[in-house]
Amino acid sequence: MTKRAFDKIKAGLDSAKAYLDGTADKSLYRVHVPEKVDVRKIRTRLGLSQEAFAATYGFALSAVRDWEQGRRKPERSARILLKIVEKEPEAVTRALAG
């Protein structure tokens, strides 16, 4: 490994450590909101019907159908929630319970 490659890797690890321990300037980090979300893929991976998916995560059934059939695109806030559902579905379920 070259010194340059090592230095880049070390800088990345130092940055990640600072972010995790709270010493990094969080304003330097931006949230990435995807332009496209494959709702059907998320839903089927979770083994849910359209009805169950909508009910579990608080979406209108008509919206889920429209998203999957390409008639509508989820709004920004829905894309954020869908991405969280994709990565951490149990966390969303816990947060929305009760």
C-alpha positions in Angstrom: 0.0 0.0 0.0 1.3 3.4 -0.9 1.7 6.2 1.7 -0.8 8.3 -0.2 -3.4 5.5 -0.1 -2.8 4.9 3.6 -3.2 8.6 4.4 -6.5 8.7 2.5 -7.8 5.7 4.4 -6.6 7.0 7.7 -8.2 10.4 7.0 -11.5 8.7 6.2 -11.4 6.6 9.4 -10.5 9.7 11.5 -13.4 11.5 10.0 -15.8 8.6 10.7 -14.5 8.3 14.3 -15.1 12.1 14.8 -18.6 11.8 13.4 -19.4 8.9 15.7 -18.0 10.4 18.9 -19.6 13.7 18.2 -16.6 15.9 17.7 -17.1 16.4 14.0 -18.9 19.4 12.6 -22.2 17.9 11.7 -23.1 20.8 9.4 -20.5 19.4 7.0 -22.5 16.2 6.5 -25.5 16.2 4.2 -28.4 13.8 4.0 -28.9 12.1 0.7 -32.5 11.7 -0.4 -32.8 9.4 -3.3 -34.7 10.6 -6.4 -36.1 7.1 -7.0 -37.2 4.5 -4.6 -38.3 1.0 -5.7 -41.4 0.6 -3.5 -42.4 -2.8 -4.8 -38.9 -4.2 -4.1 -39.0 -2.9 -0.5 -42.5 -4.2 0.1 -41.9 -7.6 -1.4 -38.6 -8.0 0.5 -40.5 -7.5 3.6 -43.1 -10.1 2.5 -46.0 -7.7 2.8 -49.1 -7.2 0.6 -49.8 -3.6 -0.6 -52.5 -3.4 2.0 -50.3 -4.6 4.9 -47.4 -2.4 3.8 -49.6 0.7 3.6 -51.2 0.0 7.0 -47.8 -0.9 8.7 -46.0 2.2 7.6 -48.8 4.7 7.5 -49.1 5.2 3.7 -52.4 5.5 1.8 -53.1 2.2 -0.1 -53.8 4.3 -3.2 -50.4 5.9 -2.9 -48.6 2.6 -2.6 -50.4 1.3 -5.7 -49.7 4.5 -7.7 -46.0 4.4 -6.7 -45.6 0.8 -7.7 -47.4 1.3 -11.0 -45.5 4.4 -11.9 -48.5 6.8 -11.9 -47.0 8.8 -9.1 -43.6 9.4 -7.5 -43.3 9.5 -3.7 -42.8 13.0 -2.3 -39.4 13.8 -0.7 -40.6 13.0 2.8 -42.2 9.7 1.7 -38.9 8.8 -0.1 -37.0 9.5 3.2 -39.4 7.2 5.1 -39.3 4.5 2.5 -35.5 4.5 2.6 -35.6 4.1 6.4 -38.2 1.3 6.0 -35.8 -0.4 3.5 -32.8 -0.2 5.9 -34.4 -0.4 9.3 -38.0 -1.6 9.1 -38.2 -2.6 12.8 -37.1 0.8 13.9 -39.9 2.4 12.0 -42.4 -0.1 13.4 -41.2 0.7 16.9 -41.3 4.4 16.3 -44.9 4.3 15.0 -46.2 1.9 17.6 -48.6 3.4 20.1 
